[in-house]
Amino acid sequence: MDSSSSEVKIISKCFVKPKTLPEKWKEPYHISPMDHVMLSIHYIQKGLLFLKPSFSESDNEVKPKEFIETLLQKLKDSLAIALVHFYPLAGRLSTLKTNDSRSHSVFVDCNDSPGAGFIHAESDLSVSDILGSKYVPLVVQSFFDHHKVLNRDGDTMSLLSVKVTELVDGVFIGLSMNHSIGDGSSFWQFFNSLSEIFNSQEETIGNNNNALLCLKNPPIFREVSGPIYSLPFSEPDESLGQFESPVLKERMFHFSSETVRLLKSKANQECGTAKISSLQSLTAFIWRSITRARKLPNDQETTCRLAAGNRSRMNPPLPKNYFGVYVSLVKATTTIGNLLENDFGWAALKLHQAVTEHTGEKISSDMDRWLKSHLKLDGLFGPNIVHMGSSPRFNKYGSEFGMGKAVAVRSGYGGKYDGKVSAYPGREGGASIDLEVCLLPESMEALESDQEFISLASSST
């Protein structure tokens, strides 16, 4: 870990088990082929930064201390209840050898596990130290557990870990979740549910605790006794590799509602259509901007990828709250010359067409291809890639823990590489979008000097 980790001191560690043990989770929970694909990548690491409540000068140190102690206890209690609904997150991964010695299946063991991780940490840093820098400080990576851990390590490490870091004037709540158990949609469903339970605790004090076990948007899991997916090779490690990211610059850029509408209107107008979405338009804009910044020869190829949700594309469609990994990559590839010499709308339409062609049939076909290639994610970290991950549709600012609305969303080390972009909703709401952009230092410097880009993007907290 970078020396910045010395700025974050671990105060305590423990595990939290579900408040009750649902009978059905005593059986192994077998993950799907798509879940297996994720074993070779990092945990999802996203968190929220809050301002502490203000205390007057007449308050002694007891009130601030009581505040953090109460917060930690309520979070632990809320986590124990949330894990009743999201029980696989309290388990550990295990491998089932099938009768055929050349195949295996990975499942979640919900019995032989100490539970989810819970860490309390402290730092002398302030909220302005985190938000006041031009680039996202490296210390933010220390606000998350499971640094550089791969999903396959969930056999010995918790599948979920909550790390609460107390700053001088703020609190950061960082969640690390095994990406083989759920995608971004499932991650934020859990985060939102944890918040819902936290905020409902005071309302139910003195009442039946069963009221805490009712969620507005409960997760739907595959049947625990569902199919066992046997993979056509003997050990998981045969298909998995470790990726070490180069030194990157990471910066948050803000696009106002007006700017997003402008980009969408321009893309559709140039193509004579009304079908291109806001996110497709913004993704085309960042694809072209980053590609210009890289200053590569026009005959080289460049690929733009979007992480597309599959629930609504399945046949029949799955409910939005179906828990698991239901996401895959949508790609558009062209030469750098074509991308930059054509209009902005040309790139946006190319992305729109790729999304339109991403049907349930294509998803099934891709899954078959992955299985035949032993689930290798070829080209995941290839050159000249721009990857748009996460989603501005996720309710990231809807999670509150008695401190009001978060002042910022930040992420950990997991899943970052040159050209990785993550889309967040703008804090003010509406159609505004924040982009977390990770680039090599020289490319970031060129992007910041790109007049077309800077004319529409502003720095984001």
Secondary structure, DSSP 8 states (H G I E B T S, - for coil): --GGGGGEEEEEEEEE--SS--GGGGS-EE--HHHHHGGGSB-EEEEEEEE-----TTS-THHHHHHHHHHHHHHHHHHHHHHHHTGGGGSEEEEEE-SSTT-EEEEEESSS---EEEEEEEES--HHHHHSSSS--GGGGGGSSSTT-BGGGGGTS-SEEEEEEE-SSEEEEEEEE-TTT--HHHHHHHHHHHHHHHHHTGGGTTS-GGGGG--SS--B---TTS----BSSS-GGGG---------EEEEEEE-HHHHHHHHHHHHHHHT-S---HHHHHHHHHHHHHHHHHT--TTSEEEEEEEEE-GGGSSS---TTB-S--EEEEEEEEEHHHHHHS-HHHHHHHHHHHHHT--HHHHHHHHHHHHHTTT--TTTT-TTEEEEEE-TTS-GGG---SS-S-SEEEE-STT--TTEEEEEE-TT-TT-EEEEEEE-HHHHHHHHT-HHHHTT-EE--
